């Protein structure tokens, strides 16, 4: 690094003596770019990706049972859900 600074300094001074003032800005900018590249340290390692975990909870809701008694005591109709479908069942009254 120290040798690179000395070499770039000598090149800038030589360019200042020999080159036209319009070219001097380009030479100085190029030397500054080379100095920045040379002084840059190693690139940091990329941050490892963290995998997110999603927890899904399923709750079983007890089936809702609706019982309707028919007029006159003829029987009852029971409504309940089976596999997401509404199912009805008729039970006759015993006479």
C-alpha positions as a printed Julia matrix, in Angstrom:
95×3 Matrix{Float64}:
   0.0     0.0     0.0
   2.82    2.35    0.88
   4.64    1.62   -2.39
   1.44    2.23   -4.35
   1.04    5.67   -2.74
   4.61    6.6    -3.69
   4.19    5.4    -7.29
   0.88    7.27   -7.7
   2.41   10.41   -6.2
   5.32   10.27   -8.67
   2.92    9.73  -11.57
   0.78   12.72  -10.55
   3.84   14.96  -10.28
   5.13   13.77  -13.65
   1.73   14.36  -15.2
   1.64   17.86  -13.7
   4.99   18.66  -15.34
   4.42   17.04  -18.72
   0.68   17.0   -19.4
  -1.62   19.83  -20.31
  -3.84   21.17  -17.53
  -6.94   19.68  -19.21
  -5.46   16.16  -19.02
  -4.25   16.6   -15.46
  -7.77   16.31  -14.02
  -8.28   12.96  -15.74
  -4.95   11.65  -14.5
  -5.66   12.73  -10.9
  -9.14   11.2   -11.03
  -7.74    7.92  -12.36
  -5.05    7.85   -9.66
  -7.65    8.5    -6.98
  -9.79    5.65   -8.33
  -6.83    3.26   -8.29
  -6.01    4.32   -4.73
  -9.59    3.67   -3.61
  -9.62    0.23   -5.21
  -6.27   -0.67   -3.67
  -7.26    0.51   -0.19
 -10.57   -1.35   -0.13
 -10.49   -4.33    2.21
 -12.02   -7.71    1.61
 -15.77   -7.72    1.09
 -17.81   -8.86    4.09
 -19.5   -12.23    3.82
 -23.18  -12.06    2.93
 -25.61  -12.41    5.79
 -27.12  -15.91    5.84
 -30.83  -16.05    5.11
 -32.95  -17.05    8.06
 -35.8   -19.35    7.18
 -39.02  -18.37    8.85
 -41.28  -21.04   10.21
 -45.03  -20.64   10.12
 -47.03  -22.52   12.7
 -50.55  -23.33   11.66
 -52.96  -24.5    14.29
 -56.19  -26.21   13.42
 -58.97  -26.4    15.91
 -61.78  -28.85   15.67
 -65.02  -27.16   16.5
 -67.56  -29.5    18.02
 -70.38  -30.06   15.56
 -73.43  -27.95   16.11
 -76.52  -30.06   16.45
 -79.92  -28.45   15.98
 -82.96  -30.48   16.97
 -86.43  -29.45   15.81
 -89.54  -31.15   17.13
 -92.35  -31.56   14.61
 -95.88  -30.38   15.32
 -98.15  -32.93   16.85
 -95.29  -35.05   18.2
 -94.74  -36.88   14.91
 -90.97  -36.94   15.48
 -87.85  -34.8    15.39
 -85.48  -33.56   12.7
 -81.78  -33.3    13.65
 -79.47  -31.01   11.66
 -75.68  -31.3    12.0
 -72.55  -30.7     9.95
 -70.57  -33.62    8.58
 -67.39  -32.82    6.64
 -68.54  -29.24    6.09
 -71.96  -30.28    4.74
 -75.29  -29.78    6.46
 -76.95  -33.14    7.04
 -80.46  -33.71    8.29
 -81.98  -36.81    9.79
 -85.62  -37.5    10.59
 -86.54  -39.62   13.59
 -90.17  -40.8    13.93
 -91.83  -40.73   17.25
 -92.64  -44.12   18.73
 -96.36  -44.42   19.35
